[in-house]
Amino acid sequence: MRVRTYEIGDTQQIVKLFYDTVHEVNIRHYTKAQVDAWAPADIDIESWTKSLSSKFTFVAEEGDKIAGFGELEASGHIDRFYCHQDFQRQGVGRLILAQIDLKARNLRIKKLFTEASITAKPFFESQGFIVVKKQKVERRGQKFINLAMEKFI
């Protein structure tokens, strides 16, 4: 397993990973209507390419398969952070987060923060993040619970 920076050619595989993870993993904590709103079937590849390219995006890969990805913004915000359903609980998230942490330290960022799903909360807690608050957000007409979490580095 290796972690590297995002390349534009990764976008299709990342979008599929995102969609599949939300629909196969996050479905344990959210309803079908919620996951459909969170990860719709008609994801705009062009907007994802722009978004992934505008951040410090790290990709974990095993052979030619992307196992996970995570995005760091210059503010210390971790935006999207997903692990492929076939690579859950195998250290992929830790590898990606280690790269995010290293990049953040190089940028002299003092705090990492994210809005974690109920599903991702235990992972982030295991990596030293604390829950700041539980929040209700809305996406495409569906309300979701997520957790504002942070970690000082």
N, C-alpha and C positions, 0 to 999 in steps of 0.2 A: 504494500500500500504506500502510495506517495501522495504528498500534498503539494500542489503547485498553484500558480495564479491562473485565473480564468482567461480563456481564449474565446473569441467570438464563435468559433466552431463548436463550442460546448453548449451553446444555448438550447438547441433542440432537446438534447439529452437532459439538461437541467430542468427544463420546463416539464418534461415527462416525469422526471424524478419527483418534482414538486407535486404535480397532479396526483401521481400514484401514491405518494407518501400521505398526503392529506386524506385521500379516499380509502387507503388501506390501513393506515396506522392511526391517524387522528380521529377516525370514525369511532374509536373506542370511547372517546370523551365528548364527541359532538354529534349532532343529528345529521341525517342525510341532507336535509335542506341547508344546514350550516356548512357542511363540507362542499356542497355544490356551489354555494355563494363564495366560499373562501377560494376554491380552486375550480373555476368553471371550465367546461369543455372547450370553450373558445378563447383560450389564452392568446394574447397578442404578442407574438414572438418578437416583433420589432421593438415594442416598448420594453420587453424583458432584456433584450440585447443592450439597449441604451442604459437601463437601470443597472444591470450587472457590470457594464463597462465603466459606469460613473463612480463605482465604489471599489474598495480593496476586496475583491472577491477571491476566495480560495476554494479550490476543488480537490477533493480526495478521489483518487482513482486506483482501481485494481485492474491491471491490464488495460483494456480499452473501455472499461465500464466505470462510469462516475458513481461513486459510492456515497457522496455527500457534497454539500457546498455550504459556505457561510459568507456573509457580507459584513464588512466593517466600514462605517462612515467615519469621516475625519473628526466628528464630534465624540466618538467612542460608542456610538449606537451600533449594535449588531442588528441588522435588519433581518433578512431571510437567513434561516439556518435549518437545513434539512438533511436527513440521512435516509438513503434508499432503504426501502422495506426489507430487502435481503441482507442488509448490513447493520441492522439495529443491534445494539449492545455488543459491538465488536471493537470499540475504541475509535471509530471513525470520527465521531463528534469531538472527542478529546484531541485528536490530531489536528482537526480544523481549528478548534478553539486555541490550541497552542500557537498556531500560526497567526491567528488574530491577535492574541495576547502579545506575541513578539512584535508584530507590526505596530500595535498600539504603543508599546514601550518605546519603540524607535521614533514614533511620532510625539512622544512625551505626553501621551494621553494618560490621565490619572484614574479615569473611571470608565468601565464598560457598562453598558446598559442595554436592555432589550425588553420586548413585550413577548413573553413566553406563553405558549399554549399550555393548557392544563397537562397535555401529554408531555411537553418538553420540560415542565417545571422540575421534576426530579433530577433530570440531567443537569440543568443549570445549578440547582442546589448542590449537587455532588461536585461541582467545579468551583464552589465558593461564592456563588451568587446568592443574594438574599432578596426576598419578596419585599418590595416597597409598598405596593398596593395591588389589590384585586380590582380589575376594571371591566366595564361592559363596553364593548365597541360594536359598531354596526358596519356590515359590509353587504352590499347588494340586498338590502332589506332584511337581513338576518342579524340578530343580536348574538354576540359571543362573549364569553368570559375569557379574559387572558390576564396575565400577571406582569406588572411592571417589576423588573428585577434589575439589580445592579451589583457590581463588584469593583472595589477599589484595587488598583494594581500599583 
